[in-house]
Amino acid sequence: MNGVCAPEIAAALQDETLVGPVTVVLAHADVLARGAVRQAELSSQPPDRLRRLRAHARRLRRARSQAEARYKKERALQAGRRPRPADPLELRVARAAFRQAYDESLRQELQGRGLPDGTPQVPEGDLARWAWERETGARQLPARVRELCDCDDEAFVSALLLDAREEENPYLQHDAVVERWARHSRTALAWGRYAIGQAEREAAACAPAVRRAPLEALDDAYQDAAVLAARCREAQLRATGLHDRMQAALAAGPGGELVGECRAAALARFAEAQPEAWHRVREVTTRHRADCPEQAEGCPHCHRALAAVLADSLPDGMNEDDDAGRPEEGVDVTYGDRYALLTDLPDSAVVAVADAAAGDDSALCGFGWAAEDGATGHGDSLASGSGEAEVIGICAAALSLLDHHKDAPVVVLCDSVQAVKAVDAALGAGDAEAARRVCVFPESRELMHRLVRHRHRFQVRWLKGHVGHELNEAADTLARFALRRVTGRIASSAVRREETRILRSLGREPGPLSEGHERGFHFRAQGLVATCPFHRSIRKKASSRMGDGSNSWNFMGSLRRTSVQPIGSPTGLHSDTGTTHGGVLSGGDKVGALL
């Protein structure tokens, strides 16, 4: 933990079997070290102590990065040493160059044999999993394991949170559960960051003299988040181990022979259904074998390069694995034909740019926006990642402008493709749940529910960020200011002065829209502090398990002549179709209620 140990211990830790466990321990220590730094910052520790804590956190972060790099290197070496049946070169080239056609041939072969439908690739394919279960035997699952397999996602995440907060759940390690554990461990870790964000905001809002209780809650949150980080890494390692055992069993057992038979038969079906493509595959592989130095080993690493050569030589329309949305070489993807112009908008449309800034450890985020009419806004919230933070910024800007401009259509631009797709999916479906994968926390979901009601006069579009667009830079500056303010990195006595300085540097002045927006979207003021599973401060510490601008109109005039990418509707605003849902919180509330 502190970088000092006996030489024999240091030598023992270099054993390749400990590479994975070391990353688990360092994941736990890394979060605790950064938590110590944050608590020291909020408790006004002496500069020397703060400097030592930061240096210690940097050492741990560096050690964690080095351990992860060593783990990847060892994994690559293990993969190279692992025996595996080598498919014929023709099969691998056909599968890489004509993925859809080959998969269809394989599906037909599996149906003809009465086997599960799916691509037989370990461990993702249904056939490989079927073979694994057949070889390992169908065992009766324990009741607790069956509960973890059958519960919904919110209940499963709640089980992961209880595992971190109260008592380790040994059934998560079962082969039937471990893959689901690995998939949802990051969501559980996000809720750990949510608790950190809540506690950090409470501590930063208090005067330094009365921060003792909030800082204790922050310490609790960091302790739980450290366990969640370690368990998340452990879940990934166990899932990887399960996949390795699957591959070994299939390579040595009759399941491997069955997979090989199905692939070979599928290749024969492909050759019959696609004779011209098969002729090209045979031609390129025959020519390659004449000169390949790895011919004796079966050309194990050559199929991807051959598939790329084959794809380049195919006539238009024959390459089934091409990227339909990828621009041709020489096309400016920022201002090319794939991007719609803002000239398709009516003159009455109100255009704004939104941006967000997310923290490292906590879920606290800041958002800001700037409109072409001079209005600005900023605030803070809680988000599971940068994508959700950007969604909050889009929704906050849209709702403020929709309320201020009662009849005008509103368009918000954002430089996050993930956020734009999520918002556009919800607007197009008329259902905020369409953005569920990005909107994890109740703050963003409540905003999305409110925004969907106005989908008939709102649109979101993508804008390339950080290329000198004035409104984008203004929104980014406001978002970073909001994050610094809520995390206490700006003294409360200097907040108003700093805000005024920023707005004046952007050529703007604080206005009633900005101030009203800030009050309306500060979630603590609205009572929307969510039912986070960690909100109750219970000191059953799992740590015992791990050890102690100038003229915006000119800019928007040029922006309307440049290009942004619409995702969803190419022109116009969303029509009033589909069903709306009120501002009912979901997801996060259910997780909290289950605890």
Sequence and secondary structure as in RCSB ss.txt:
>XXXX:A:sequence
MNGVCAPEIAAALQDETLVGPVTVVLAHADVLARGAVRQAELSSQPPDRLRRLRAHARRLRRARSQAEARYKKER
ALQAGRRPRPADPLELRVARAAFRQAYDESLRQELQGRGLPDGTPQVPEGDLARWAWERETGARQLPARVRELCD
CDDEAFVSALLLDAREEENPYLQHDAVVERWARHSRTALAWGRYAIGQAEREAAACAPAVRRAPLEALDDAYQDA
AVLAARCREAQLRATGLHDRMQAALAAGPGGELVGECRAAALARFAEAQPEAWHRVREVTTRHRADCPEQAEGCP
HCHRALAAVLADSLPDGMNEDDDAGRPEEGVDVTYGDRYALLTDLPDSAVVAVADAAAGDDSALCGFGWAAEDGA
TGHGDSLASGSGEAEVIGICAAALSLLDHHKDAPVVVLCDSVQAVKAVDAALGAGDAEAARRVCVFPESRELMHR
LVRHRHRFQVRWLKGHVGHELNEAADTLARFALRRVTGRIASSAVRREETRILRSLGREPGPLSEGHERGFHFRA
QGLVATCPFHRSIRKKASSRMGDGSNSWNFMGSLRRTSVQPIGSPTGLHSDTGTTHGGVLSGGDKVGALL
>XXXX:A:secstr
  S   HHHHHHTT GGGHHHHHHHHHHHHHHHHHHHHHHHHTT  HHHHHHHHHHHHHHHHHHHHHHHHHHHHH
HHHHHHS      HHHHHHHHHSHHHHHHHHHHHHHHHT   S   TTTSHHHHHHHHHHH      HHHHHHHH
S HHHHHHHHHHHHHT   GGGGSTTTHHHHHHHHHHHHHHHHHHHHHHHHHHHHS GGG HHHHHHHHHHHHHH
HHHHHHHHHHHHHHHHHHHHHHHHHHHSHHHHHHHHHHHHHHHHHHHH HHHHHHHHHHHHHHHTT TTGGGT T
T HHHHHHHHHHHS TTT TT  TT   TT  TTTSTTSEEGGGS TT EEEEEEEEE SSSSEEEEEEEETTS 
EEEEEEE SSHHHHHHHHHHHHHHHHHHHSSSS EEEEES HHHHHHHHHHHHHT GGGGTTT  SHHHHHHHHH
HHTTGGGEEEEE   SSS HHHHHHHHHHHHHHHHHTT S GGGHHHHHHHHHHHTT    HHHHHHHHHT HHH
HT     TT S     THHHH     HHHHHHHHHHSEEEESS SSS   S S    S   SHHHHHHH 
